[in-house]
């Protein structure tokens, strides 16, 4: 038995990390969009 279990992780954990990564990406994009909107409105 190898000490590392990278290939034996349950699919639930993988799905959880995938969903977390998607949420982080969406949050960053939303934050960037709001910041750009504020800067664009401030320049007018």
Residue frames relative to the residue before (quaternion, step in Angstrom):
aa qw qx qy qz dx dy dz
X 1.0000 0.0000 0.0000 0.0000 0.00 0.00 0.00
X 0.3365 -0.7370 0.5448 0.2164 3.61 -0.65 1.02
X 0.5617 -0.6284 0.4156 0.3418 3.60 -1.05 0.67
X 0.7108 0.4137 -0.2626 0.5047 3.57 1.09 -0.61
X 0.1694 -0.7921 0.5815 0.0760 3.57 -1.03 0.81
X 0.1327 0.8283 -0.5348 0.1014 3.59 0.88 0.89
X 0.7292 0.4058 -0.2437 0.4942 3.60 1.09 -0.63
X 0.6839 0.4654 -0.2862 0.4835 3.60 1.26 -0.04
X 0.3565 0.7361 -0.5075 0.2711 3.59 1.16 0.44
X 0.5123 -0.6413 0.4620 0.3360 3.61 -0.99 0.71
X 0.5698 -0.6168 0.4108 0.3552 3.62 -1.04 0.69
X 0.5651 0.6004 -0.3972 0.4029 3.61 1.15 -0.50
X 0.6592 0.5005 -0.3121 0.4664 3.58 0.94 -0.88
X 0.6444 0.5205 -0.3232 0.4577 3.58 0.98 -0.84
X 0.6563 0.4977 -0.3088 0.4757 3.59 0.97 -0.86
X 0.6273 0.5390 -0.3399 0.4478 3.59 1.02 -0.78
X 0.6838 0.4693 -0.2928 0.4758 3.59 0.88 -0.91
X 0.6225 0.5312 -0.3468 0.4582 3.59 1.03 -0.69
X 0.6622 0.4890 -0.3054 0.4787 3.59 0.92 -0.88
X 0.6360 0.5238 -0.3322 0.4591 3.58 1.00 -0.81
X 0.6479 0.5129 -0.3217 0.4623 3.59 0.96 -0.85
X 0.6486 0.5085 -0.3210 0.4666 3.60 0.96 -0.83
X 0.6514 0.5111 -0.3210 0.4598 3.59 0.94 -0.87
X 0.6427 0.5139 -0.3285 0.4636 3.59 0.96 -0.81
X 0.6538 0.5067 -0.3209 0.4613 3.60 0.92 -0.88
X 0.6622 0.4957 -0.3120 0.4673 3.60 0.90 -0.88
X 0.6483 0.5208 -0.3200 0.4540 3.59 0.97 -0.82
X 0.6569 0.4980 -0.3146 0.4707 3.58 0.93 -0.85
X 0.6563 0.5017 -0.3188 0.4647 3.60 0.93 -0.85
X 0.6515 0.5043 -0.3219 0.4666 3.60 0.94 -0.83
X 0.6500 0.5120 -0.3199 0.4616 3.59 0.95 -0.86
X 0.6519 0.5007 -0.3145 0.4749 3.59 0.97 -0.86
X 0.6473 0.5210 -0.3269 0.4502 3.60 0.95 -0.80
X 0.6574 0.4936 -0.3152 0.4741 3.60 0.92 -0.84
X 0.6468 0.5169 -0.3266 0.4558 3.60 0.95 -0.84
X 0.6583 0.4968 -0.3146 0.4700 3.60 0.92 -0.87
X 0.6377 0.5224 -0.3346 0.4566 3.59 0.97 -0.80
X 0.6596 0.5018 -0.3159 0.4619 3.59 0.91 -0.89
X 0.6631 0.4919 -0.3134 0.4692 3.59 0.93 -0.87
X 0.6555 0.5125 -0.3195 0.4535 3.59 0.96 -0.85
X 0.6729 0.4727 -0.3018 0.4824 3.60 0.93 -0.81
X 0.6415 0.5308 -0.3323 0.4429 3.60 1.06 -0.67
X 0.6498 0.5196 -0.3283 0.4472 3.60 1.07 -0.65
X 0.6045 0.5694 -0.3710 0.4155 3.61 1.08 -0.58
